[in-house]
Amino acid sequence: MTFQWDWGFAFQQLPTLLQGLVFTLEATFFGSLLAFVLGLVWALARLAEVPVVSPLVRLWVEFVRGTPLLIQLYFLFFIFPSYGVTLPALETGIIGLGIYYSAYASEVYRAGIEGVPRGQWEASLALGLPLRRVWGRIVLPQAMRFAVPVLGNFVISMFKESAILSTISVLELIGQANIIGAETARYVEPLTMAALIFLVISYPAARLVRLLEARTGAA
């Protein structure tokens, strides 16, 4: 049995795939926001060296990084409802992506903060600058110069890895492609078109991140 590519069929499915792309972009955008905010919280909590709190946050970060995202999503979507915590599939996916990538973002923030020369800390404190101003005007801006390009790569990774949300019934790009394949018994066209859509978006985004790395000197 031979397979013949059908361009008419492929383009006919494009509107449905683009509907799935909307969910993919939503998951990536809101998941990234959640990851970046939580990541900064985890990093600051670890660097503060607060008894009990800092070791627990460190353990939490290692736990999230050391377990597969798929298992974390399954717990959020299939097991947590048994304990009264029920959320729609898309919101569950956003939370899952955000928590997972926040653990990695926290390491980036921590490395950026620790990369600020200690002399700048000492000089700022010697001048009597408020601690909030030291963090907001001196430390974090320099840390972000290192962190932003890396976080940009995380966004691209999250965009591509959002395909895993189809396993918890989110009708994102790959989820829609699978439905088309199941209904028409033709998987090649929708999956290929979905892959091309990922490529068309992720490749230019990766080039922009590389340009940002060069401009900030973080490459």
C-alpha positions in Angstrom: 0.0 0.0 0.0 1.5 3.3 -1.0 0.8 6.7 0.5 0.3 9.8 -1.5 0.6 13.2 0.0 -2.6 15.3 -0.5 -1.9 19.0 -0.4 -5.6 19.8 -0.7 -6.3 17.7 2.4 -3.4 19.2 4.3 -4.4 22.8 3.7 -8.0 21.9 4.4 -7.0 21.0 8.0 -5.0 24.2 8.5 -7.8 26.2 10.2 -8.3 23.4 12.8 -4.6 23.2 13.4 -4.4 27.0 13.9 -7.2 26.7 16.5 -4.9 24.3 18.4 -2.0 26.7 18.0 -4.0 29.3 19.9 -4.1 27.0 22.9 -0.4 26.2 22.5 0.5 29.9 22.5 -1.7 30.5 25.5 -0.1 27.6 27.5 3.4 28.9 26.5 2.7 32.6 27.4 1.0 32.0 30.8 3.2 29.1 31.6 6.3 31.2 31.0 5.0 34.1 33.2 4.3 31.6 36.0 7.7 30.0 35.6 9.6 33.2 35.7 7.8 34.6 38.8 8.0 31.3 40.7 11.6 30.8 39.7 12.6 34.2 41.1 10.7 33.3 44.3 12.5 30.0 44.6 15.9 31.6 43.9 15.5 34.4 46.5 14.2 31.9 49.1 17.3 29.7 48.6 19.8 32.6 48.6 18.2 34.1 51.8 19.4 31.0 53.8 16.3 31.1 56.0 16.3 28.1 58.4 13.9 25.4 57.3 12.4 27.4 54.4 15.6 27.5 52.2 16.3 23.8 52.6 12.7 22.9 51.8 12.7 25.2 48.7 16.0 23.6 47.6 14.5 20.1 48.0 11.4 21.2 46.1 13.4 22.5 43.2 15.4 19.3 43.0 12.3 17.2 43.2 10.6 19.1 40.3 13.8 19.0 38.2 14.3 15.3 38.9 10.8 14.0 38.0 9.3 13.9 34.4 6.9 16.6 33.4 4.5 14.0 32.2 4.1 12.4 35.6 3.7 15.8 37.2 0.9 16.6 34.7 -0.8 13.3 35.5 -0.8 14.0 39.2 -2.3 17.4 38.7 -5.0 16.2 36.2 -5.8 12.7 37.3 -4.9 12.4 41.0 -5.4 15.8 42.6 -9.2 15.8 41.7 -9.5 12.8 44.1 -8.5 15.2 46.8 -10.9 18.0 45.7 -8.5 20.0 43.5 -10.0 20.1 40.1 -9.1 22.5 37.3 -9.8 22.6 33.5 -7.3 20.9 31.3 -5.7 24.0 29.9 -5.2 25.6 33.3 -3.8 22.4 34.6 -1.3 22.3 31.7 -0.3 26.0 32.3 0.3 25.3 36.0 2.2 22.1 35.2 4.5 23.8 32.7 4.9 26.8 35.0 6.0 24.8 38.0 8.3 22.5 36.0 10.1 25.3 34.3 10.2 27.5 37.4 12.7 25.0 38.9 15.0 25.5 36.0 14.5 29.3 36.0 15.4 29.5 39.7 18.8 28.0 38.9 19.3 30.6 36.1 18.3 33.5 38.5 20.6 32.1 41.2 23.6 31.8 38.9 23.0 35.4 37.7 22.7 36.8 41.2 25.7 34.9 42.4 27.6 36.2 39.4 27.4 39.8 40.6 30.8 40.8 42.0 30.8 40.7 45.7 32.6 44.1 45.8 29.5 45.7 44.4 27.4 44.3 47.3 30.0 45.5 49.8 30.3 49.0 48.2 26.5 49.4 48.1 26.0 48.5 51.7 29.0 50.6 52.8 27.3 53.6 51.1 24.3 52.9 53.3 21.9 52.1 50.4 18.7 50.5 51.4 18.7 46.7 50.8 15.7 47.0 48.5 17.5 49.5 46.4 20.6 47.4 46.2 18.5 44.5 44.9 16.3 46.5 42.6 18.9 48.9 41.1 22.2 47.0 41.2 21.9 43.2 41.7 18.8 42.1 39.8 19.5 44.3 36.6 22.9 42.7 36.3 21.5 39.2 37.0 18.8 39.7 34.4 21.4 40.6 31.8 22.6 37.0 32.1 19.3 35.4 32.7 17.0 36.9 30.0 18.6 35.0 27.0 18.5 31.7 28.9 14.9 32.3 29.9 14.2 33.0 26.2 15.4 29.5 25.4 13.2 28.2 28.1 10.2 29.8 26.4 11.0 28.1 23.1 11.5 24.8 24.8 8.1 25.2 26.6 6.5 26.1 23.3 7.6 22.8 21.8 7.1 20.7 24.9 3.5 22.0 25.2 2.6 19.2 22.9 2.7 17.0 25.9 -0.5 18.7 27.1 -2.4 16.6 24.6 -2.0 13.7 27.0 -4.4 15.5 29.5 -7.0 16.3 26.8 -5.8 19.8 25.9 -6.7 20.4 22.3 -3.5 22.2 21.4 -1.7 21.9 18.1 -0.7 18.2 18.4 -4.0 17.3 20.1 -5.9 18.7 17.1 -3.6 16.9 14.7 -4.2 13.6 16.4 -8.0 14.1 16.3 -7.8 14.8 12.6 -5.8 11.7 12.1 -8.2 9.6 14.1 -11.2 10.9 12.3 -9.8 10.6 8.8 -7.3 7.8 9.1 -4.7 10.2 7.7 -2.0 11.1 10.2 0.9 12.2 8.0 -0.6 15.4 6.7 -1.8 16.9 10.0 1.2 15.8 12.0 3.6 17.1 9.3 1.7 20.4 9.1 1.8 20.7 12.9 5.6 20.1 12.8 6.0 22.8 10.2 4.0 25.3 12.3 6.2 24.6 15.3 9.3 25.1 13.1 8.0 28.3 11.5 7.6 29.8 15.0 10.4 28.3 17.0 13.2 28.8 14.5 12.9 32.6 14.1 12.4 32.8 17.9 15.6 30.9 18.4 17.4 33.3 16.1 16.1 36.2 18.1 17.3 34.7 21.3 20.8 34.2 19.8 20.8 37.9 18.7 19.8 38.9 22.3 22.6 36.7 23.6 25.1 38.5 21.4 23.8 41.9 22.3 23.9 41.2 26.1 27.3 39.4 25.9 25.7 36.3 27.5 26.6 34.0 24.6 
